[in-house]
């Protein structure tokens, strides 16, 4: 014990001297003003945040943001799992046989094929990315991306329930959504440029000698974590709009037929309601015309804040800006033409 104490006593100066030297070094005293400023201002900032957390508007913001995220998360899981399965297990020859060789014909076929994905727009983005990486022409993949959230049986059934006794509304939504998807696919064939499209960098396709289950796990993990962050950003933006814009604004636009159509298109983009639930939201807006509510249901699954964020993270910001703007215009025109004839 005596030897141990002597060793400790001898070691203490060797540790204390460098510490004192470091504390006395001029370079180490520079952060002290910053630390002092942080100590002075941190208290008021945290106080304001704590008080704001108890505000009713903040409670509403958190509720809307969480609702959008939780509502879309299962379908994002479905889409990323399907994307990983396509990447690891489905050979490329399947797509070459299922779609026509001519891109002009592949676009409408891919649009109709959207009926097989029972999910919302969050699920369609990673699937479309996987299809492009597997050799599908981007125009056909984008037609699938736009049609899948709007023409699948779950969405059409929800629309029929939300508008009982109005089969024309269900048919108008189906036809307007398919027309928009096909028109955007053909528009990409005509005007689209490769430099606008920046798919996420990842391995696609099975590599000989590697485990397919491992490839599925890695692809699913990459897509879900990558898209999940942009989903949260889009949900936060949509929640901010819900809290910041008063309900009285809705009454200003409902009186004009054309302003109501444009307003409902913008509202669909900002609210970012999942396609499985947007029909019930549209049905609750009884002050607007059936045509305006149709526009809301056609635009929403194709262009909204969380979808724009997902597209920007997956395909690039240049693509998301151009594609979303063009899709909004085409969706409104198709809805007005078809809705005007059927409703």
N, C-alpha and C positions, 0 to 999 in steps of 0.2 A: 504493500500500500504506500509506503514511504517513497519508493521509487516511482510509483505512478503519479503521486502528487508532485514530485520534482519534475517529471516530464511535462505535466500540465502547466506548471509555473513557467517552465522554459518555453512552452509553445505559445502561451498567451501574448507575450510581447511581439512575437513574429506575426501574429494575426492582427493585433491592435494597431501596430505601426503603419501597415499599408492602408488600413481603413482610415486612420487619421490623416494620412497623406492624401488619400483620394478625396476626403472631405474638404481638405484645405486647398486642393487644386483649383485654380481659377476657372478652368473649363467646367467644373462640376457645379458651380454656383449660378450658371446662366439660366437653367430652367426654373429657378426659384420664383422669379416674377410671374412666370406662366402658372406655376402651381398656386401662387397666392391669388391670381385672378380667377383661376378655376374654383378655388375655395370660396371666394367672395360671391361669384355669380351662380355657382351650382345650386346653392340653397334656394334663391328666388325662382330659378328655372324649374326645379323639381316641385316647388310649391305650386307654381302655375299649372304644371302638368297634372299634379294630383287633384287640384280643384277642377280642372277641365274634364278629368275622367268622370267626375260625378255629374257633369252636365247632361241633361236629357239628349241633346244633340249628339254627344259623344256615345251615349248608350245606343242610340239609333244607328250611328255609323258603324259601331262594332257589330251590331246585330245584322245589318245588311251585308257587311263585308264577310262575316262568318257564314251567313246563309248562302251567299253566292259561292263561296269556296267549298263548303260542305256539299252543296247541291251538285257542283260540277266535278268534285273529286272522284266519285265512283266511276263516272264516265271517262274521266282522264285515265284512271287505272285501267279501265276496259280498253281504251284506245292504245295505250302504251303496251299493254300485254298483247293485244292483237298485232301491233307493230312488231314487237319482238318475235312473236310466233311466225309472222310472215318472213321476217329477216332470217330466222334460223331454220325453219322447217319447210317452207314452200319453195320449190325450185322455180327458176326464172321461166322455164318453158310453160308453166301454168299460165302466166300472164300473157305470153305471146299467143297462146292458143285461145284464151278466153276473150281477148280484145281483138277487133279487126286490125289488120296491118296498117290500113290508112288512118292517120290521126283524125281526119275529118269525121270518119265513121266511129272511131274509138271514143270520141267525146260523148255523144249521146248514150252509147252503151254504158260507159262508166257512170254517167249521171243516173241512169236507171238502176245500176248496180248499187247505188247508195242505199237502197231499201234493205240491204242485208246487214247494215251496221246499226243496231238499236241503241244509239247513244246520242249525245249532244255534240255541239261543235268542238268541244275540248277533245273528244275522242278522235275526230276526223283529221286533225292536224298531224299528229305523229303517224297515222296510217298513210296519209297522202305522202308524207316525207319518205316513208319506207317504200311505197310503191314507186316513187321516182328513182330511188336508189336501186331498185330491182329492175329497172329498165323500162318502166311504163312512161310513155310520153307525158311531160308535165301538164299539157292541156287536159288530158284524160284524168290525171290525178287531181287536178284542181276542180274539174267537174264533179268528181266523186266527193271531194272535200266540201263543196257547197251543197250538194244535194243530200248527202247522208243525214245531216241533222234535221232536215225538213221533210223528207219523204218516207222515213222509216215507219213501220206500223205503230210504234209506241206514240210517236208525235201525232200521227193522223188520228189514232184512237182518242188521244187527249183532246184534240181539236173537236172531234165529234161530240165528246162529252161536254166540253165547254160551250159549244153552240148546239144545243139539242134542237132537233127539228130543222136544221139548216145544213143539209148535205151539200148545198152549193158552196158553202164556205170551205168545207173540206176539199171539194174538188178544185176550187179556185186556188187554194193553198198548194195543192199537189202540182197542178199545171204551171202555176207561176214559179214555183221553186225549180221544177225541172227545166222550164224555159230559161230561167236565169242561169242555172248551172251550165246548160248547153251553150248559151250565148257567151258566157265568160270563157268557156273552153275554146270556142272558135275565135273569140277575140284575142286570146293568148296566142293561138296559132298565127294570127294575122299580125299582131303588133308586139307580142312578147319578145323579150331579148334575154339571152342567156346571162348577161352580166347583171341583170336585175335579181337573179335567183342565186341565193347562197345557201344551199342545203347544209344542215349541220354535219360536221365532219365526224364520221363514225364508220366502223366496219359494217358492211352489209353483205349478206350471202354467207352460205356455209363454206368454211375452209376445210379441205380434206385433212384428216388427222386431228381435228379439234372436236370437242364435245358440243353437240347441238344444244344440250341443256345449258352449258356454260355460256354459249353465244346468246341464247335466249335471255339468260339472267343479265348479262352485261348490257345487251341492247335495251331491255326493259328498264334497267336501273338508269342508264344514260338518258333515255327519253323522258322518263317520269321526273327525275330530278331537274332536268333542263326545262321542261314545260311547266312544272309545278310552280317555279318561281315567277314566271310570267303570268300564270293564272292568278297568283296572289296580287300582283301589281294591278292587273285588270280589275280584280274584285275591289281593291281599294279605291280605284278611280271611279268605278260605278257607285260605290257606297258614298263617296264624296258628293256626287251629283244628286243622289237621292236625298241627302240631308240638306244640301245647300239650296236647291230649287224648291220654292214653295208650291203647294198644290194649286194656288190661285192662278199660276201661270198656265196650267192646263186649260182653264176655262177661257182664256184669251184666244186660243187657237182653235177651239172646237167649233166655233161659229162659222168659219170659212172652210169650204170644201177643199180648196187647194192648199191653204195653209195647214189644215189639219193633216193632210197627207204628208206634207214635208215635215211637220212637227212630229208625227208618229214615227217617221223613218229615223229622225234624229233621236227620238226617245228610245227606240229599239237599240240603237248603237250605244247609248249612254247607260241604259238600265242593265244591259248584259244579263238578261234573264235566260235561264237554260231553256232549250227548245222544247223540253218535255213539259214546261210550266208556262211558257209564254202565252199559250192560248187562253189560259184562265185569267192572266193579266189583261189580255186584250178584251176578253168578254166583260171584265169588270169596268172598263172604260166606256160606259154606256153613252156618254156625251158625244162620242165620235161616231162617224158614219161607218157602216160595214166595210167600205172601201179603205178607209183610213186604218181600220183595225187589221184588215188583210195585209196592208203594207207593213204594219208592225210585225206581223207573224212571218212574213217573207224575208224582210231585211234582217231581223234579229238573229236568226240562226246562221246567217252568212257574214254579217258584219256587226261586231260589238267590241267593247273595249278589251275584254279578256281575250277574244279571238284575235284582235289586231296585235295584242302583246304576244300571244303564242306564235302567230305568223312571223312577227319580227324576230323573235328568238330562234325560230326554226329555219326560216328561209331568208332572213335579212330584212333590215329596215326599208331599203329601197323597194323591195318587192311588196312589203306589207302596205306601204303608203299608196302606191299606185294601184295595187290589186283591190284594196278595200274601197278606195274612192270610186273606181270603175264599177265594182260590184254593187255599191249603193245606188248608183245611177241606173244601172241595168235592172236591178231588183225593183226599184220604184216604177220604172217604165213597164216592165212585165206585169207587175201587180195591177197597175192602172188599166192596162189594156185588157187583161184577162178578167180582172175583177169588174171592170165596167161592163163586160159582156155577160157575166154570170150572176152578178149580185144585183 
